[in-house]
Amino acid sequence: MNPTPLNSPAKAPARSGLLRFLRSASIFLRGFIEHPAMVASVVPSSQATIDAMLAKVDWSRCRLFVEYGPGVGTFTTRILDLLPPEGRLIAIDTNPRFIEFLKRTIDDPRFEAVLGSAADVESIVREAGHARADYVISGLPFTALPEDVARGIVDATYRVLRDGGAFMTYQFLPTARDLTEARFDRTDRGLAMWNIPPCLLAWGWKDEAAALREAAE
Ligand SMILES: C[S@@+](CC[C@H](N)C(=O)[O-])C[C@H]1O[C@@H](n2cnc3c(N)ncnc32)[C@H](O)[C@@H]1O
């Protein structure tokens, strides 16, 4: 039997996948050591958490997806796997180390990594040439943010979403879920047990009735 050459295309994805994983784990850990309160976890989210959160997305209707606090891209790469060819993903993070890593490792014309705060989502979306977002997912450590900043981010998110769109959060503590329930018209709850530590999930839906009326017209 012929041995597979070292540079064969069959081997490259596995090797580059492992390399990306090792590099991303070390960058994530450095990000945590430098800004423990803002990163808030030493381990990225689990695959089970990612799958559970994204299961409620209607990908056929998704033109703009926004991600807050992507870190090293644990959700980002999966969102890009599922996003339609005409869809766009904007990831916003305050940590330049994470943004530089995402720009260097994700080569996809549908993707834009923005160094900035989720509080500025409306201007970021507008400057990228979009009127509204279909979905916003947040990995932000809401409990570590000043209360007015946290509330401001949830308010700006409500405004930037289209009717029928959703704000999705995953957090160890209930802060993000409580803020979502206070602002959004309907909220679904979930729990990801296979995460370190287990994680509370929430999907806040914006005015689904208006979206249905619009679709019927
Ligand atoms: C717990 S980490 C989430 C990492 C990743 N999404 C995951 O699931 O593994 C929190 C992230 O939020 C970012 N962050 C904190 N405050 C922010 C803000 N106001 N706007 C955007 N990103 C922020 C941090 O830099 C960090 O990347």
The ligand as an ORCA input file, in Angstrom:
! r2SCAN-3c Opt
* xyz 0 1
  C     -16.551     34.592     27.565
  S     -15.656     35.356     26.220
  C     -16.606     34.588     24.899
  C     -15.739     33.833     23.950
  C     -16.436     33.002     22.875
  N     -17.581     33.637     22.280
  C     -16.809     31.617     23.351
  O     -17.973     31.255     23.313
  O     -15.937     30.852     23.728
  C     -16.229     37.046     26.268
  C     -15.757     37.927     25.099
  O     -16.449     39.192     25.158
  C     -15.526     40.228     24.773
  N     -16.092     41.516     25.242
  C     -16.197     41.990     26.518
  N     -16.856     43.167     26.536
  C     -17.203     43.466     25.240
  C     -17.954     44.521     24.609
  N     -18.465     45.558     25.307
  N     -18.138     44.468     23.255
  C     -17.643     43.432     22.528
  N     -16.923     42.397     23.076
  C     -16.714     42.413     24.401
  C     -14.213     39.783     25.406
  O     -13.100     40.420     24.829
  C     -14.265     38.267     25.111
  O     -13.751     37.976     23.835
*
